[in-house]
């Protein structure tokens, strides 16, 4: 007997914490129009040490999504758009007015094997 973690865990988590985003599938569906979905935002702080021993810190922004909410899985190069007010507080939130639109590009994804994936994003230039 298998357990449907997507329904039992991801579904309730999405209902509680997901924020709206607009996807423009320029790579996964080049002729498709933008569409609205939802996802859970997280920020990872990454600390590295350069070759010369100097510390270096950066942040990575991620969007967790439930795969069965997508007709076609997203690909590297697709666009994600959201309002600044939907972003996690640790991600440059003070740099934007709450109603500002912020655009990202999907850089990578990390499927969890349980019906979800985490999209690794970069700010769109």
matplotlib code that plots the C-alpha trace (Angstrom):
import matplotlib.pyplot as plt

x = [0.0, 1.5, 0.9, 0.0, 2.2, 1.3, -2.3, -1.6, 1.2, 1.8, -1.8, -2.4, 0.9, 0.1, -3.3, -1.7, 1.4, 1.4, 1.4, 0.2, 2.7, 2.4, 4.3, 5.5, 6.6, 9.0, 11.0, 8.6, 5.7, 7.0, 3.6, 1.6, 0.2, 1.2, -0.8, -1.3, -0.3, 0.9, 4.0, 5.8, 8.7, 11.9, 15.3, 18.6, 21.6, 24.8, 28.2, 31.3, 35.0, 37.0, 40.3, 42.1, 40.2, 37.9, 34.2, 31.5, 27.8, 24.9, 21.2, 19.2, 15.5, 13.4, 9.7, 8.2, 5.4, 3.1, 3.7, 0.1, -0.9, 1.1, 0.0, 3.7, 6.7, 8.6, 12.0, 15.2, 14.6, 10.8, 9.8, 8.1, 6.5, 5.1, 4.4, 7.1, 4.7, 4.6, 8.3, 9.8, 11.0, 14.7, 14.7, 15.3, 11.8, 12.8, 14.2, 10.7, 7.4, 4.8, 2.9, 6.1, 6.3, 9.4, 10.5, 12.6, 14.0, 14.0, 17.6, 17.2, 14.8, 15.0, 12.2, 11.4, 10.1, 6.8, 4.9, 6.6, 9.7, 11.7, 12.4, 15.8, 15.3, 17.4, 16.2, 15.4, 17.6]
y = [0.0, 3.3, 6.6, 9.6, 12.2, 14.8, 14.7, 14.1, 16.6, 18.8, 19.7, 21.0, 22.8, 24.5, 25.5, 27.0, 28.8, 29.0, 32.4, 33.2, 33.4, 33.7, 31.3, 32.3, 28.9, 30.2, 27.0, 24.3, 25.4, 28.2, 29.0, 28.9, 31.9, 32.8, 31.1, 31.4, 28.8, 28.9, 28.0, 28.2, 30.6, 29.9, 31.6, 29.8, 31.7, 30.2, 30.8, 29.9, 30.4, 31.7, 30.3, 33.0, 32.2, 35.2, 34.5, 35.0, 34.9, 34.8, 34.0, 31.6, 32.0, 28.9, 28.2, 24.9, 23.7, 20.7, 18.9, 17.8, 21.5, 21.7, 20.3, 20.4, 20.5, 23.7, 23.8, 25.9, 29.2, 29.5, 32.7, 33.2, 36.5, 37.6, 40.6, 41.8, 41.4, 37.6, 37.2, 35.9, 38.7, 37.6, 38.2, 41.9, 42.7, 46.2, 46.9, 46.8, 48.5, 45.9, 46.2, 45.9, 43.0, 40.9, 38.5, 35.4, 32.8, 29.1, 28.1, 24.5, 22.2, 19.7, 17.1, 15.5, 12.2, 12.7, 14.9, 18.2, 20.0, 23.0, 25.5, 27.3, 30.8, 33.8, 37.3, 38.1, 40.9]
z = [0.0, -1.0, 0.7, -1.5, 0.1, -2.5, -1.3, 2.4, 2.9, -0.1, -0.7, 2.9, 2.9, -0.4, 1.0, 4.1, 2.7, -1.1, -2.8, -6.3, -9.2, -12.9, -15.1, -18.6, -20.1, -22.8, -22.8, -21.7, -23.8, -26.2, -27.8, -24.6, -22.8, -19.2, -16.5, -12.8, -10.2, -6.6, -4.7, -1.4, -1.3, 0.7, 0.9, 1.4, 2.8, 1.4, 3.0, 0.9, 1.3, -1.7, -2.7, -0.9, 2.3, 2.2, 3.2, 0.6, 1.3, -1.1, -1.1, -3.3, -3.7, -4.3, -5.1, -4.1, -6.3, -6.5, -9.8, -10.5, -10.7, -14.0, -17.3, -18.4, -16.0, -16.0, -17.6, -17.1, -18.7, -18.0, -16.2, -12.8, -11.9, -8.5, -6.4, -4.0, -1.1, -1.8, -1.4, 1.9, 4.2, 3.8, 0.1, -0.7, 0.4, 1.5, -2.0, -3.6, -3.1, -1.9, -5.2, -7.4, -9.8, -9.5, -12.3, -12.1, -14.4, -13.5, -13.2, -12.0, -10.2, -7.4, -7.6, -4.3, -5.6, -3.7, -6.1, -5.7, -6.9, -5.7, -8.5, -8.0, -9.4, -10.5, -10.8, -14.4, -15.7]

ax = plt.figure().add_subplot(projection="3d")
ax.plot(x, y, z, "-o")
ax.set_aspect("equal")
plt.show()
